[in-house]
């Protein structure tokens, strides 16, 4: 891709065609911190409704210095494009009929649009942040059992402050038992999803992350917010439950 063509699609991203895919991919691979190229490549994947889009969105966010600009771009009118692919959705009745298990699961995933590009809107910054959140790292604890004394490492001598802390832990007074005459009230705070933040996109984000319980809760909230679509949300919940039970 020459400089003139690149500037042209940079100024008018709607001009991106399938022919630009390999060229943009090569630019991104050669210059991973070329943010505008990554944004254009992302737009190309969105146009194709590619299964690679969702993962590439995370990668692009990792290489983007200001994620608010990325969010503004993917929620802009110029970025959004209606898919020309209109697949027929399978009814729950067809799914639950005796059939091959693998085929049923694949149909459910297709109906739930799992793997399809996530359609964020301007007021869904919370959903966007949920999608980009990093998974917590598990601390690996290795058991050290030296075979010989030579392998044992000598522990460093404790400082005076550390010794004081150790003595305090050993001699600290125990907490007295509460008086039964004046029982203390313990308030249990349940973590609930904010109904204002629940959107269909957030439910799909939870699905992509395989947080099925969260997705079901999001659809339940949506069915209360939009009773006219409660039938659709109920079907989505049933599909998720079938998927959850077969994983």
Residue pairs with C-beta under 8 A, 6 or more apart in sequence:
1 20
1 23
1 24
1 27
8 15
9 15
9 16
9 20
9 40
10 36
10 40
13 40
13 43
13 78
13 79
14 78
16 24
16 40
16 43
16 44
16 47
18 44
18 47
18 48
20 40
20 44
21 41
21 44
21 48
24 37
24 40
24 41
24 44
25 41
27 34
27 37
27 41
28 34
28 37
28 38
28 41
31 37
32 38
32 63
33 63
35 63
35 64
35 65
38 59
38 60
38 63
38 64
39 60
39 70
39 73
41 56
41 60
42 53
42 56
42 57
42 60
42 74
43 79
45 52
45 53
45 56
45 117
46 53
46 74
46 79
46 81
46 117
47 81
49 83
49 85
49 116
49 117
50 117
51 115
51 116
53 117
54 115
54 117
54 118
54 131
54 208
57 74
57 118
57 131
58 131
58 132
60 70
61 67
61 70
61 132
64 70
67 132
71 120
71 125
71 128
73 79
74 120
75 120
75 121
75 122
75 124
80 119
87 110
89 111
90 107
90 110
90 111
92 235
92 238
92 239
94 107
95 104
95 107
95 108
95 111
95 239
95 242
96 104
96 242
101 246
104 242
104 246
105 242
105 243
105 246
108 239
108 242
108 243
109 115
109 243
111 239
112 204
112 207
112 236
112 239
112 240
112 243
113 204
114 207
114 208
115 208
118 127
118 131
118 201
118 204
118 205
118 208
119 201
120 127
120 128
120 201
121 199
121 201
124 199
124 201
124 202
126 197
126 202
127 197
127 199
127 201
127 202
127 205
130 202
130 205
130 206
131 205
131 208
131 209
146 152
158 166
178 184
193 214
193 217
193 218
193 221
195 221
195 224
195 225
198 218
198 221
198 222
198 225
199 218
199 222
200 222
202 218
203 215
203 218
203 219
203 222
203 236
204 215
206 212
206 214
206 215
206 218
207 215
207 240
210 247
212 240
212 241
212 243
212 244
215 240
216 237
216 240
216 241
219 233
219 236
219 237
219 240
220 233
220 237
222 229
222 233
223 229
223 230
223 233
223 234
226 233
